[in-house]
C-alpha cells in the first residue's frame, strides 16, 4: 500500500548579509523543532530549505507549512 508524502520547498530572504546567517540558523532551528521523527529537513540552497513529510496529507502539510510561516515571520 502506498503512503502519501509531501515535499515542502521553502525560500527565505533577508536584506542584510550579516543578518542572513543568523536568520538561516533561526529558520533551521524552527524547522527542526516543528518536525516529526519521520520528517527530513535539508538546506538545499543559499536560503532554500526542503522538508519531506512522509505519511502526510495535503491538508496536514498545509497546516505544518502555516505553523512554520507564522513562527518565522
C-alpha positions, 0 to 999 in steps of 0.5 A: 500500500502506498503512503502519501508524502509531501515535499515542502520547498521553502525560500527565505530572504533577508536584506542584510548579509550579516543578518542572513546567517543568523536568520538561516540558523533561526529558520533551521532551528524552527524547522527542526523543532516543528518536525516529526521523527519521520520528517527530513529537513535539508538546506538545499540552497543559499536560503532554500530549505526542503522538508519531506513529510512522509505519511502526510496529507495535503491538508496536514502539510498545509497546516505544518507549512502555516505553523512554520510561516507564522513562527518565522515571520 
